Amino acid sequence: MISHTAYFGDGEKTFTLTDTVIAELQHKTGLGIGALFLRMSASQFHMADIIEVIRLGLIGGRVNPQEAQRLVDAYAKDRPIDETLPLALDILDARWNGKPEVLAISTGLEPLQENIGSRLHGAAATGDLSAAINETLKETGL
């Protein structure tokens, strides 16, 4: 699953970076999706990157564009980065890696569910995704 559901603003929202939304995100940020994901994971982002990921994620999650803009204006702009960056990273991670819960359920790899998300974020920052996956598999005995 490529969607992320989280409480944002006034309730639970679904954020999805569809192919169409990714094209707009790349246009707005001037970066390819991979470069944007790595830049944000390494804390090398622009504030507009965070806002656009959240806004476009809402639109991809079927919130109309005017409502998505209203939500980010009210609940993402002028907020602490600690509140908005994790949400933006979770939205990108859902598209990049799929949701870990779905991966664990569909493959029977329940031991991976607990910490795969944090390992993948760290791996994205260092660029060593295969090492993080291999280490996790070794620890779970797979």
C-alpha positions in Angstrom: 0.0 0.0 0.0 1.4 3.4 -0.9 -0.9 5.5 1.3 -0.2 6.8 4.8 -3.0 7.6 7.3 -2.4 10.0 10.1 -4.1 12.6 12.3 -3.6 15.9 10.6 -5.4 19.1 11.5 -9.0 18.2 12.4 -9.0 14.4 12.0 -7.6 11.3 10.3 -6.4 11.9 6.8 -5.1 9.7 4.0 -2.0 10.9 2.2 -1.1 9.3 -1.2 1.6 10.2 -3.6 0.1 9.0 -6.9 2.1 9.1 -10.1 0.3 12.3 -11.2 0.9 13.9 -7.8 4.6 12.9 -7.9 5.0 14.7 -11.3 3.6 17.9 -9.7 5.8 17.4 -6.6 8.9 17.1 -8.9 7.8 20.2 -10.8 7.3 22.2 -7.6 10.5 21.1 -5.9 12.7 20.9 -9.0 13.9 17.5 -7.9 13.2 13.9 -8.9 11.3 11.9 -6.3 14.4 9.9 -5.3 16.5 13.0 -4.8 13.8 14.6 -2.8 13.4 11.5 -0.6 17.1 11.4 0.1 17.4 15.1 0.6 14.6 15.1 3.1 15.8 12.0 4.9 19.2 13.6 5.3 17.6 16.8 6.7 18.7 18.8 3.7 15.2 20.0 2.9 13.6 23.3 2.1 10.5 24.2 4.1 8.5 24.3 0.9 9.4 20.6 0.4 7.6 19.6 3.6 4.5 21.7 2.8 4.3 20.4 -0.8 4.6 16.7 0.2 1.8 17.2 2.8 -0.4 19.2 0.5 0.0 17.0 -2.6 -0.3 13.9 -0.4 -3.7 15.1 0.7 -4.7 15.7 -2.9 -3.5 12.3 -3.8 -5.6 11.0 -0.9 -8.7 12.5 -2.5 -8.9 15.8 -0.6 -9.9 18.5 -3.0 -7.1 21.0 -3.7 -8.8 24.0 -2.0 -9.3 22.0 1.2 -5.8 20.6 1.0 -4.4 24.2 0.8 -6.6 25.3 3.7 -5.4 22.4 5.8 -1.7 23.1 5.2 -2.2 26.8 5.7 -3.9 26.1 9.1 -1.9 23.1 10.3 1.5 22.9 8.6 2.7 26.4 7.9 4.3 28.3 10.8 4.5 25.1 12.9 7.6 23.5 14.4 9.5 21.4 12.0 9.4 18.5 14.5 5.6 18.4 13.8 5.6 18.5 10.1 8.8 16.8 8.9 8.0 13.4 10.4 4.6 13.4 8.6 6.2 14.4 5.3 8.8 11.6 5.6 6.1 9.1 6.5 4.1 10.1 3.3 7.3 9.7 1.2 8.2 6.5 2.9 4.7 5.0 2.2 5.3 5.5 -1.5 8.9 4.5 -1.5 8.7 1.4 0.6 5.0 0.6 1.0 3.6 0.4 4.4 5.6 -2.0 6.7 2.4 -3.4 8.2 1.2 -4.6 4.8 4.6 -6.1 3.9 4.6 -8.0 7.2 1.0 -9.3 6.8 1.3 -10.2 3.2 4.6 -12.1 3.6 4.3 -13.4 7.1 7.4 -11.5 8.3 5.9 -10.2 11.5 9.3 -9.7 13.2 10.1 -7.0 10.5 7.1 -4.9 11.3 8.4 -3.4 14.6 11.6 -1.6 13.3 11.8 -1.7 9.6 10.5 1.8 9.2 13.2 3.4 11.3 15.9 1.3 9.7 14.7 2.3 6.2 14.7 6.0 7.2 18.3 5.6 8.4 19.3 3.6 5.3 17.8 6.3 3.1 20.0 8.9 4.9 23.2 6.9 4.3 22.2 5.4 1.0 22.7 1.8 2.2 19.3 0.3 2.0 20.4 -3.2 1.1 22.6 -3.3 4.3 19.7 -2.3 6.5 17.4 -5.0 4.9 20.1 -7.7 5.2 20.8 -6.8 8.8 17.1 -7.0 9.7 16.7 -10.3 7.9 19.7 -11.7 9.8 18.3 -10.6 13.1 15.0 -12.2 12.5 16.6 -15.5 11.3 15.3 -15.3 7.8 
